């Protein structure tokens, strides 16, 4: 199969996005207080980690100029 770069991107982006959404749904299952005990601090740590990673990934897509090392 001779896949173009665009086709490869779409295929991998779909697979990886769906895998990420599945993992987020699994995290959401932890919200059931009848099965789990957690604090507000625990929840804050989870969402801070997710938000930080998401911002980093998003900036890779939005960055037009990569910073270069300068003396």
PDB file with one MODEL, atoms N, CA, C and O in Angstrom:
MODEL        1
ATOM      1  N   UNK A   1       0.846  -1.184   0.000  1.00  0.00           N
ATOM      2  CA  UNK A   1       0.000   0.000   0.000  1.00  0.00           C
ATOM      3  C   UNK A   1       0.886   1.241   0.000  1.00  0.00           C
ATOM      4  O   UNK A   1       1.787   1.371   0.829  1.00  0.00           O
ATOM      5  N   UNK A   2       0.628   2.133  -0.918  1.00  0.00           N
ATOM      6  CA  UNK A   2       1.388   3.363  -1.038  1.00  0.00           C
ATOM      7  C   UNK A   2       0.546   4.509  -0.474  1.00  0.00           C
ATOM      8  O   UNK A   2      -0.176   5.177  -1.214  1.00  0.00           O
ATOM      9  N   UNK A   3       0.641   4.726   0.806  1.00  0.00           N
ATOM     10  CA  UNK A   3      -0.178   5.697   1.526  1.00  0.00           C
ATOM     11  C   UNK A   3       0.481   7.079   1.468  1.00  0.00           C
ATOM     12  O   UNK A   3       1.689   7.203   1.667  1.00  0.00           O
ATOM     13  N   UNK A   4      -0.312   8.110   1.196  1.00  0.00           N
ATOM     14  CA  UNK A   4       0.232   9.472   1.198  1.00  0.00           C
ATOM     15  C   UNK A   4       0.421   9.925   2.646  1.00  0.00           C
ATOM     16  O   UNK A   4      -0.104   9.321   3.581  1.00  0.00           O
ATOM     17  N   UNK A   5       1.171  10.984   2.799  1.00  0.00           N
ATOM     18  CA  UNK A   5       1.389  11.529   4.139  1.00  0.00           C
ATOM     19  C   UNK A   5       0.083  12.005   4.757  1.00  0.00           C
ATOM     20  O   UNK A   5      -0.124  11.857   5.962  1.00  0.00           O
ATOM     21  N   UNK A   6      -0.796  12.574   3.948  1.00  0.00           N
ATOM     22  CA  UNK A   6      -2.108  13.036   4.422  1.00  0.00           C
ATOM     23  C   UNK A   6      -2.969  11.856   4.872  1.00  0.00           C
ATOM     24  O   UNK A   6      -3.610  11.911   5.921  1.00  0.00           O
ATOM     25  N   UNK A   7      -2.979  10.792   4.073  1.00  0.00           N
ATOM     26  CA  UNK A   7      -3.756   9.590   4.431  1.00  0.00           C
ATOM     27  C   UNK A   7      -3.219   8.964   5.712  1.00  0.00           C
ATOM     28  O   UNK A   7      -3.988   8.534   6.572  1.00  0.00           O
ATOM     29  N   UNK A   8      -1.906   8.918   5.831  1.00  0.00           N
ATOM     30  CA  UNK A   8      -1.289   8.356   7.038  1.00  0.00           C
ATOM     31  C   UNK A   8      -1.657   9.189   8.262  1.00  0.00           C
ATOM     32  O   UNK A   8      -1.985   8.645   9.317  1.00  0.00           O
ATOM     33  N   UNK A   9      -1.602  10.522   8.112  1.00  0.00           N
ATOM     34  CA  UNK A   9      -1.978  11.404   9.208  1.00  0.00           C
ATOM     35  C   UNK A   9      -3.416  11.148   9.646  1.00  0.00           C
ATOM     36  O   UNK A   9      -3.690  10.992  10.836  1.00  0.00           O
ATOM     37  N   UNK A  10      -4.330  11.105   8.683  1.00  0.00           N
ATOM     38  CA  UNK A  10      -5.745  10.904   9.010  1.00  0.00           C
ATOM     39  C   UNK A  10      -5.981   9.562   9.697  1.00  0.00           C
ATOM     40  O   UNK A  10      -6.740   9.475  10.662  1.00  0.00           O
ATOM     41  N   UNK A  11      -5.326   8.517   9.192  1.00  0.00           N
ATOM     42  CA  UNK A  11      -5.489   7.186   9.778  1.00  0.00           C
ATOM     43  C   UNK A  11      -4.980   7.159  11.215  1.00  0.00           C
ATOM     44  O   UNK A  11      -5.672   6.693  12.120  1.00  0.00           O
ATOM     45  N   UNK A  12      -3.771   7.661  11.415  1.00  0.00           N
ATOM     46  CA  UNK A  12      -3.186   7.647  12.753  1.00  0.00           C
ATOM     47  C   UNK A  12      -3.899   8.609  13.703  1.00  0.00           C
ATOM     48  O   UNK A  12      -4.094   8.297  14.878  1.00  0.00           O
ATOM     49  N   UNK A  13      -4.286   9.776  13.194  1.00  0.00           N
ATOM     50  CA  UNK A  13      -4.997  10.745  14.031  1.00  0.00           C
ATOM     51  C   UNK A  13      -6.325  10.172  14.520  1.00  0.00           C
ATOM     52  O   UNK A  13      -6.695  10.365  15.678  1.00  0.00           O
ATOM     53  N   UNK A  14      -7.037   9.477  13.653  1.00  0.00           N
ATOM     54  CA  UNK A  14      -8.314   8.862  14.054  1.00  0.00           C
ATOM     55  C   UNK A  14      -8.087   7.792  15.115  1.00  0.00           C
ATOM     56  O   UNK A  14      -8.785   7.762  16.128  1.00  0.00           O
ATOM     57  N   UNK A  15      -7.123   6.922  14.889  1.00  0.00           N
ATOM     58  CA  UNK A  15      -6.836   5.852  15.848  1.00  0.00           C
ATOM     59  C   UNK A  15      -6.423   6.418  17.203  1.00  0.00           C
ATOM     60  O   UNK A  15      -6.929   5.997  18.242  1.00  0.00           O
ATOM     61  N   UNK A  16      -5.507   7.369  17.182  1.00  0.00           N
ATOM     62  CA  UNK A  16      -4.980   7.913  18.434  1.00  0.00           C
ATOM     63  C   UNK A  16      -6.002   8.766  19.169  1.00  0.00           C
ATOM     64  O   UNK A  16      -6.057   8.751  20.398  1.00  0.00           O
ATOM     65  N   UNK A  17      -6.821   9.519  18.413  1.00  0.00           N
ATOM     66  CA  UNK A  17      -7.865  10.322  19.054  1.00  0.00           C
ATOM     67  C   UNK A  17      -8.907   9.419  19.700  1.00  0.00           C
ATOM     68  O   UNK A  17      -9.327   9.670  20.829  1.00  0.00           O
ATOM     69  N   UNK A  18      -9.326   8.375  19.000  1.00  0.00           N
ATOM     70  CA  UNK A  18     -10.308   7.448  19.581  1.00  0.00           C
ATOM     71  C   UNK A  18      -9.745   6.738  20.809  1.00  0.00           C
ATOM     72  O   UNK A  18     -10.474   6.521  21.776  1.00  0.00           O
ATOM     73  N   UNK A  19      -8.472   6.376  20.789  1.00  0.00           N
ATOM     74  CA  UNK A  19      -7.848   5.735  21.952  1.00  0.00           C
ATOM     75  C   UNK A  19      -7.811   6.699  23.134  1.00  0.00           C
ATOM     76  O   UNK A  19      -8.051   6.299  24.274  1.00  0.00           O
ATOM     77  N   UNK A  20      -7.511   7.959  22.864  1.00  0.00           N
ATOM     78  CA  UNK A  20      -7.480   8.977  23.921  1.00  0.00           C
ATOM     79  C   UNK A  20      -8.862   9.197  24.503  1.00  0.00           C
ATOM     80  O   UNK A  20      -9.017   9.293  25.721  1.00  0.00           O
ATOM     81  N   UNK A  21      -9.873   9.277  23.642  1.00  0.00           N
ATOM     82  CA  UNK A  21     -11.253   9.459  24.119  1.00  0.00           C
ATOM     83  C   UNK A  21     -11.701   8.272  24.969  1.00  0.00           C
ATOM     84  O   UNK A  21     -12.394   8.454  25.970  1.00  0.00           O
ATOM     85  N   UNK A  22     -11.315   7.074  24.583  1.00  0.00           N
ATOM     86  CA  UNK A  22     -11.641   5.888  25.380  1.00  0.00           C
ATOM     87  C   UNK A  22     -11.001   5.975  26.769  1.00  0.00           C
ATOM     88  O   UNK A  22     -11.645   5.664  27.772  1.00  0.00           O
ATOM     89  N   UNK A  23      -9.749   6.392  26.824  1.00  0.00           N
ATOM     90  CA  UNK A  23      -9.057   6.527  28.113  1.00  0.00           C
ATOM     91  C   UNK A  23      -9.714   7.593  28.976  1.00  0.00           C
ATOM     92  O   UNK A  23      -9.823   7.426  30.191  1.00  0.00           O
ATOM     93  N   UNK A  24     -10.154   8.689  28.360  1.00  0.00           N
ATOM     94  CA  UNK A  24     -10.847   9.733  29.118  1.00  0.00           C
ATOM     95  C   UNK A  24     -12.168   9.221  29.685  1.00  0.00           C
ATOM     96  O   UNK A  24     -12.545   9.565  30.806  1.00  0.00           O
ATOM     97  N   UNK A  25     -12.867   8.399  28.908  1.00  0.00           N
ATOM     98  CA  UNK A  25     -14.113   7.804  29.418  1.00  0.00           C
ATOM     99  C   UNK A  25     -13.821   6.917  30.621  1.00  0.00           C
ATOM    100  O   UNK A  25     -14.592   6.891  31.580  1.00  0.00           O
ATOM    101  N   UNK A  26     -12.708   6.191  30.569  1.00  0.00           N
ATOM    102  CA  UNK A  26     -12.326   5.341  31.702  1.00  0.00           C
ATOM    103  C   UNK A  26     -12.011   6.177  32.944  1.00  0.00           C
ATOM    104  O   UNK A  26     -12.352   5.787  34.060  1.00  0.00           O
ATOM    105  N   UNK A  27     -11.362   7.321  32.748  1.00  0.00           N
ATOM    106  CA  UNK A  27     -11.121   8.214  33.881  1.00  0.00           C
ATOM    107  C   UNK A  27     -12.450   8.703  34.439  1.00  0.00           C
ATOM    108  O   UNK A  27     -12.617   8.807  35.654  1.00  0.00           O
ATOM    109  N   UNK A  28     -13.390   9.004  33.556  1.00  0.00           N
ATOM    110  CA  UNK A  28     -14.717   9.437  33.991  1.00  0.00           C
ATOM    111  C   UNK A  28     -15.420   8.393  34.847  1.00  0.00           C
ATOM    112  O   UNK A  28     -16.190   8.739  35.743  1.00  0.00           O
ATOM    113  N   UNK A  29     -15.159   7.124  34.580  1.00  0.00           N
ATOM    114  CA  UNK A  29     -15.759   6.060  35.398  1.00  0.00           C
ATOM    115  C   UNK A  29     -15.317   6.136  36.854  1.00  0.00           C
ATOM    116  O   UNK A  29     -16.016   5.643  37.739  1.00  0.00           O
ATOM    117  N   UNK A  30     -14.168   6.748  37.108  1.00  0.00           N
ATOM    118  CA  UNK A  30     -13.671   6.883  38.478  1.00  0.00           C
ATOM    119  C   UNK A  30     -14.512   7.849  39.312  1.00  0.00           C
ATOM    120  O   UNK A  30     -14.348   7.913  40.530  1.00  0.00           O
ATOM    121  N   UNK A  31     -15.399   8.590  38.678  1.00  0.00           N
ATOM    122  CA  UNK A  31     -16.214   9.575  39.403  1.00  0.00           C
ATOM    123  C   UNK A  31     -17.321   8.936  40.235  1.00  0.00           C
ATOM    124  O   UNK A  31     -17.972   9.622  41.023  1.00  0.00           O
ATOM    125  N   UNK A  32     -17.542   7.647  40.074  1.00  0.00           N
ATOM    126  CA  UNK A  32     -18.600   6.948  40.802  1.00  0.00           C
ATOM    127  C   UNK A  32     -18.225   6.816  42.281  1.00  0.00           C
ATOM    128  O   UNK A  32     -17.413   5.969  42.651  1.00  0.00           O
ATOM    129  N   UNK A  33     -18.827   7.664  43.117  1.00  0.00           N
ATOM    130  CA  UNK A  33     -18.512   7.702  44.554  1.00  0.00           C
ATOM    131  C   UNK A  33     -18.900   6.419  45.284  1.00  0.00           C
ATOM    132  O   UNK A  33     -18.380   6.151  46.368  1.00  0.00           O
ATOM    133  N   UNK A  34     -19.793   5.631  44.717  1.00  0.00           N
ATOM    134  CA  UNK A  34     -20.158   4.389  45.391  1.00  0.00           C
ATOM    135  C   UNK A  34     -19.074   3.320  45.214  1.00  0.00           C
ATOM    136  O   UNK A  34     -19.053   2.333  45.948  1.00  0.00           O
ATOM    137  N   UNK A  35     -18.183   3.512  44.250  1.00  0.00           N
ATOM    138  CA  UNK A  35     -17.093   2.560  44.024  1.00  0.00           C
ATOM    139  C   UNK A  35     -15.726   3.088  44.422  1.00  0.00           C
ATOM    140  O   UNK A  35     -14.808   2.305  44.667  1.00  0.00           O
ATOM    141  N   UNK A  36     -15.578   4.403  44.489  1.00  0.00           N
ATOM    142  CA  UNK A  36     -14.264   5.002  44.717  1.00  0.00           C
ATOM    143  C   UNK A  36     -14.363   6.123  45.737  1.00  0.00           C
ATOM    144  O   UNK A  36     -15.409   6.751  45.897  1.00  0.00           O
ATOM    145  N   UNK A  37     -13.256   6.359  46.422  1.00  0.00           N
ATOM    146  CA  UNK A  37     -13.151   7.458  47.367  1.00  0.00           C
ATOM    147  C   UNK A  37     -11.998   8.341  46.920  1.00  0.00           C
ATOM    148  O   UNK A  37     -10.884   7.860  46.716  1.00  0.00           O
ATOM    149  N   UNK A  38     -12.262   9.622  46.767  1.00  0.00           N
ATOM    150  CA  UNK A  38     -11.234  10.549  46.302  1.00  0.00           C
ATOM    151  C   UNK A  38     -11.524  11.934  46.848  1.00  0.00           C
ATOM    152  O   UNK A  38     -12.645  12.245  47.251  1.00  0.00           O
ATOM    153  N   UNK A  39     -10.493  12.752  46.852  1.00  0.00           N
ATOM    154  CA  UNK A  39     -10.632  14.118  47.352  1.00  0.00           C
ATOM    155  C   UNK A  39     -10.639  15.109  46.182  1.00  0.00           C
ATOM    156  O   UNK A  39     -10.342  14.758  45.041  1.00  0.00           O
ATOM    157  N   UNK A  40     -10.984  16.338  46.503  1.00  0.00           N
ATOM    158  CA  UNK A  40     -10.923  17.391  45.493  1.00  0.00           C
ATOM    159  C   UNK A  40      -9.488  17.578  45.007  1.00  0.00           C
ATOM    160  O   UNK A  40      -9.256  17.880  43.837  1.00  0.00           O
ATOM    161  N   UNK A  41      -8.533  17.398  45.909  1.00  0.00           N
ATOM    162  CA  UNK A  41      -7.116  17.523  45.535  1.00  0.00           C
ATOM    163  C   UNK A  41      -6.728  16.445  44.521  1.00  0.00           C
ATOM    164  O   UNK A  41      -5.967  16.712  43.591  1.00  0.00           O
ATOM    165  N   UNK A  42      -7.247  15.231  44.699  1.00  0.00           N
ATOM    166  CA  UNK A  42      -6.970  14.152  43.746  1.00  0.00           C
ATOM    167  C   UNK A  42      -7.474  14.516  42.354  1.00  0.00           C
ATOM    168  O   UNK A  42      -6.779  14.331  41.355  1.00  0.00           O
ATOM    169  N   UNK A  43      -8.680  15.031  42.310  1.00  0.00           N
ATOM    170  CA  UNK A  43      -9.296  15.403  41.032  1.00  0.00           C
ATOM    171  C   UNK A  43      -8.511  16.541  40.393  1.00  0.00           C
ATOM    172  O   UNK A  43      -8.271  16.539  39.185  1.00  0.00           O
ATOM    173  N   UNK A  44      -8.112  17.515  41.211  1.00  0.00           N
ATOM    174  CA  UNK A  44      -7.338  18.649  40.691  1.00  0.00           C
ATOM    175  C   UNK A  44      -6.026  18.165  40.070  1.00  0.00           C
ATOM    176  O   UNK A  44      -5.630  18.653  39.012  1.00  0.00           O
ATOM    177  N   UNK A  45      -5.349  17.212  40.715  1.00  0.00           N
ATOM    178  CA  UNK A  45      -4.091  16.673  40.177  1.00  0.00           C
ATOM    179  C   UNK A  45      -4.313  15.999  38.829  1.00  0.00           C
ATOM    180  O   UNK A  45      -3.529  16.184  37.898  1.00  0.00           O
ATOM    181  N   UNK A  46      -5.383  15.217  38.728  1.00  0.00           N
ATOM    182  CA  UNK A  46      -5.685  14.519  37.473  1.00  0.00           C
ATOM    183  C   UNK A  46      -5.897  15.522  36.346  1.00  0.00           C
ATOM    184  O   UNK A  46      -5.289  15.406  35.282  1.00  0.00           O
ATOM    185  N   UNK A  47      -6.763  16.510  36.581  1.00  0.00           N
ATOM    186  CA  UNK A  47      -7.099  17.445  35.520  1.00  0.00           C
ATOM    187  C   UNK A  47      -5.980  18.440  35.221  1.00  0.00           C
ATOM    188  O   UNK A  47      -5.864  18.915  34.091  1.00  0.00           O
ATOM    189  N   UNK A  48      -5.161  18.758  36.210  1.00  0.00           N
ATOM    190  CA  UNK A  48      -3.991  19.593  35.934  1.00  0.00           C
ATOM    191  C   UNK A  48      -3.023  18.857  35.014  1.00  0.00           C
ATOM    192  O   UNK A  48      -2.476  19.451  34.085  1.00  0.00           O
ATOM    193  N   UNK A  49      -2.811  17.572  35.268  1.00  0.00           N
ATOM    194  CA  UNK A  49      -1.915  16.778  34.420  1.00  0.00           C
ATOM    195  C   UNK A  49      -2.455  16.682  32.998  1.00  0.00           C
ATOM    196  O   UNK A  49      -1.708  16.839  32.032  1.00  0.00           O
ATOM    197  N   UNK A  50      -3.747  16.426  32.875  1.00  0.00           N
ATOM    198  CA  UNK A  50      -4.364  16.329  31.542  1.00  0.00           C
ATOM    199  C   UNK A  50      -4.291  17.674  30.820  1.00  0.00           C
ATOM    200  O   UNK A  50      -3.912  17.734  29.650  1.00  0.00           O
ATOM    201  N   UNK A  51      -4.656  18.753  31.522  1.00  0.00           N
ATOM    202  CA  UNK A  51      -4.638  20.088  30.913  1.00  0.00           C
ATOM    203  C   UNK A  51      -3.231  20.488  30.461  1.00  0.00           C
ATOM    204  O   UNK A  51      -3.054  21.040  29.374  1.00  0.00           O
ATOM    205  N   UNK A  52      -2.236  20.206  31.301  1.00  0.00           N
ATOM    206  CA  UNK A  52      -0.854  20.547  30.961  1.00  0.00           C
ATOM    207  C   UNK A  52      -0.399  19.811  29.703  1.00  0.00           C
ATOM    208  O   UNK A  52       0.189  20.409  28.802  1.00  0.00           O
ATOM    209  N   UNK A  53      -0.675  18.522  29.653  1.00  0.00           N
ATOM    210  CA  UNK A  53      -0.279  17.733  28.481  1.00  0.00           C
ATOM    211  C   UNK A  53      -1.021  18.191  27.234  1.00  0.00           C
ATOM    212  O   UNK A  53      -0.427  18.293  26.161  1.00  0.00           O
ATOM    213  N   UNK A  54      -2.304  18.465  27.368  1.00  0.00           N
ATOM    214  CA  UNK A  54      -3.106  18.909  26.229  1.00  0.00           C
ATOM    215  C   UNK A  54      -2.598  20.244  25.687  1.00  0.00           C
ATOM    216  O   UNK A  54      -2.505  20.426  24.473  1.00  0.00           O
ATOM    217  N   UNK A  55      -2.272  21.172  26.577  1.00  0.00           N
ATOM    218  CA  UNK A  55      -1.746  22.465  26.134  1.00  0.00           C
ATOM    219  C   UNK A  55      -0.429  22.295  25.380  1.00  0.00           C
ATOM    220  O   UNK A  55      -0.191  22.970  24.379  1.00  0.00           O
ATOM    221  N   UNK A  56       0.424  21.391  25.864  1.00  0.00           N
ATOM    222  CA  UNK A  56       1.697  21.142  25.197  1.00  0.00           C
ATOM    223  C   UNK A  56       1.515  20.576  23.807  1.00  0.00           C
ATOM    224  O   UNK A  56       2.176  21.008  22.863  1.00  0.00           O
ATOM    225  N   UNK A  57       0.623  19.614  23.678  1.00  0.00           N
ATOM    226  CA  UNK A  57       0.364  19.001  22.375  1.00  0.00           C
ATOM    227  C   UNK A  57      -0.281  20.019  21.437  1.00  0.00           C
ATOM    228  O   UNK A  57       0.085  20.111  20.265  1.00  0.00           O
ATOM    229  N   UNK A  58      -1.225  20.769  21.947  1.00  0.00           N
ATOM    230  CA  UNK A  58      -1.913  21.773  21.128  1.00  0.00           C
ATOM    231  C   UNK A  58      -0.924  22.814  20.614  1.00  0.00           C
ATOM    232  O   UNK A  58      -1.018  23.248  19.465  1.00  0.00           O
ATOM    233  N   UNK A  59       0.018  23.214  21.454  1.00  0.00           N
ATOM    234  CA  UNK A  59       0.987  24.228  21.025  1.00  0.00           C
ATOM    235  C   UNK A  59       1.873  23.706  19.902  1.00  0.00           C
ATOM    236  O   UNK A  59       2.333  24.489  19.071  1.00  0.00           O
ATOM    237  N   UNK A  60       2.122  22.403  19.858  1.00  0.00           N
ATOM    238  CA  UNK A  60       2.904  21.834  18.752  1.00  0.00           C
ATOM    239  C   UNK A  60       2.190  22.017  17.416  1.00  0.00           C
ATOM    240  O   UNK A  60       2.830  22.254  16.391  1.00  0.00           O
ATOM    241  N   UNK A  61       0.879  21.907  17.432  1.00  0.00           N
ATOM    242  CA  UNK A  61       0.103  22.064  16.201  1.00  0.00           C
ATOM    243  C   UNK A  61      -0.073  23.535  15.821  1.00  0.00           C
ATOM    244  O   UNK A  61      -0.161  23.864  14.638  1.00  0.00           O
ATOM    245  N   UNK A  62      -0.123  24.412  16.815  1.00  0.00           N
ATOM    246  CA  UNK A  62      -0.404  25.817  16.547  1.00  0.00           C
ATOM    247  C   UNK A  62       0.853  26.648  16.321  1.00  0.00           C
ATOM    248  O   UNK A  62       0.776  27.748  15.773  1.00  0.00           O
ATOM    249  N   UNK A  63       1.994  26.142  16.732  1.00  0.00           N
ATOM    250  CA  UNK A  63       3.245  26.884  16.617  1.00  0.00           C
ATOM    251  C   UNK A  63       3.660  27.002  15.151  1.00  0.00           C
ATOM    252  O   UNK A  63       3.815  26.001  14.452  1.00  0.00           O
ATOM    253  N   UNK A  64       3.832  28.225  14.710  1.00  0.00           N
ATOM    254  CA  UNK A  64       4.240  28.447  13.325  1.00  0.00           C
ATOM    255  C   UNK A  64       5.754  28.529  13.211  1.00  0.00           C
ATOM    256  O   UNK A  64       6.335  28.118  12.206  1.00  0.00           O
ATOM    257  N   UNK A  65       6.376  29.053  14.232  1.00  0.00           N
ATOM    258  CA  UNK A  65       7.828  29.182  14.228  1.00  0.00           C
ATOM    259  C   UNK A  65       8.416  28.431  15.412  1.00  0.00           C
ATOM    260  O   UNK A  65       8.056  28.662  16.566  1.00  0.00           O
ATOM    261  N   UNK A  66       9.309  27.550  15.097  1.00  0.00           N
ATOM    262  CA  UNK A  66      10.007  26.856  16.179  1.00  0.00           C
ATOM    263  C   UNK A  66      11.104  27.769  16.682  1.00  0.00           C
ATOM    264  O   UNK A  66      11.799  28.426  15.907  1.00  0.00           O
ATOM    265  N   UNK A  67      11.244  27.795  17.991  1.00  0.00           N
ATOM    266  CA  UNK A  67      12.283  28.623  18.570  1.00  0.00           C
ATOM    267  C   UNK A  67      13.644  28.007  18.296  1.00  0.00           C
ATOM    268  O   UNK A  67      13.825  26.791  18.352  1.00  0.00           O
ATOM    269  N   UNK A  68      14.590  28.877  18.000  1.00  0.00           N
ATOM    270  CA  UNK A  68      15.936  28.429  17.753  1.00  0.00           C
ATOM    271  C   UNK A  68      16.841  28.932  18.871  1.00  0.00           C
ATOM    272  O   UNK A  68      16.589  29.965  19.491  1.00  0.00           O
ATOM    273  N   UNK A  69      17.881  28.181  19.102  1.00  0.00           N
ATOM    274  CA  UNK A  69      18.847  28.566  20.105  1.00  0.00           C
ATOM    275  C   UNK A  69      19.643  29.765  19.606  1.00  0.00           C
ATOM    276  O   UNK A  69      20.109  29.779  18.467  1.00  0.00           O
ATOM    277  N   UNK A  70      19.795  30.765  20.459  1.00  0.00           N
ATOM    278  CA  UNK A  70      20.569  31.962  20.115  1.00  0.00           C
ATOM    279  C   UNK A  70      21.460  32.327  21.273  1.00  0.00           C
ATOM    280  O   UNK A  70      21.053  32.241  22.432  1.00  0.00           O
ATOM    281  N   UNK A  71      22.669  32.733  20.968  1.00  0.00           N
ATOM    282  CA  UNK A  71      23.595  33.222  22.013  1.00  0.00           C
ATOM    283  C   UNK A  71      23.556  34.715  22.102  1.00  0.00           C
ATOM    284  O   UNK A  71      24.263  35.304  22.920  1.00  0.00           O
TER     285      UNK A  71
ENDMDL
END
